[in-house]
């Protein structure tokens, strides 16, 4: 393509040179013929000493004038023919100058299909890439500031409570009853555990988000894994007065995956269902396996999430019903971690919420290959 454009450009320049040379020759021929006839006429009229008679027998000076006239004609014609290209080069130069001064709204109209038009197209693409990169950097900076703000807030809240209760407990003049001391100690312990969970989630999210977790892909029985997880959550179910059910169309299903990461993924989804589905009194985990794909859904029947909030659930630090976060103890990182784990396994994760329940659905390949793309790019693997 590049050689073809270069060939067309060179062909056009050579064509312009030939056309300019032919035009210069015609003009010179016209001048020589007509001035010679004018000189001959002057000689016939007996005006050998006149200026016109000089052209009848041209000497070196007249010949040089003819040559200079030819050169001037050739140059003028060539400049006229190349004016369009020269104007285009001027536009490119001006655009480059504007871009160098920081004006990223500059674009050059792509005209023709030669090297200059290719340069204009590349220049426009470069500006678009720079603009996109700067937008990405601004978004990264905004996200970083938001991350710092959220971390500071979420760390400070339980830490302030812990310090406050410890000050009450350690006050020398305190006449607190043993029952009240035990209550404050339990509250302090709960706050400390929440702080620990936040720090663990934060470190986990950071490692997953920046690719610092190496996957150990082995054969994992997804039915057995979820059955064990639900049994481990039994005290939580009892505490929230929740019934739970595991449904599967197969008694066992082996898939290629990192067992520890999958355990964390479904731990977060089940934990999320317990926190926000207590009002529904029931949680259902369904497994539907085919030869190539395993679909796992976790359903709770609590609070219905507004449709406009569904795409935001997997963003870090986002919480549905912000006012309830202190009661549910959510860090806002669980679903973001779940999304990253699904991405690492080349799967998809989605959520729906209506009067029939809030359903988180995960699709995983049975024969997952860590070296291949499976369901597309990570940014395209979220369904709502």
Secondary structure, DSSP 8 states (H G I E B T S, - for coil): -HHHHHHHHHHHHHHHHHHHHHHHHHHHHHHHHHHHHHHHHHHHTT-TTSHHHHTTT--HHHHHHHHHHHHHHHHHHHHHHHHHHHHHHHHHHHHHHHHHTT-TT------SSSHHHHHHHHHHHHHHHHHHHHHHHHHHHHHHHHHHHHHHHHHHHHHHHHHHHHHHHH-TT----HHHHHHHHHHHHHHHHHHHHHHHHHHHHHHHHTT------EEEEHHHHHHHHHHHTHHHHHHTT-EEEEEESSS--EEEE-HHHHHHHHHHHHHHHHHH-GGGTEEEEEEEE-SSEEEEEEEE-S----GGGGGGTTSTT--SSGGGHHHHT--S-HHHHHHHHHHHTT-EEEEEEETTEEEEEEEEETT--TTS--SS-GGG-EE-
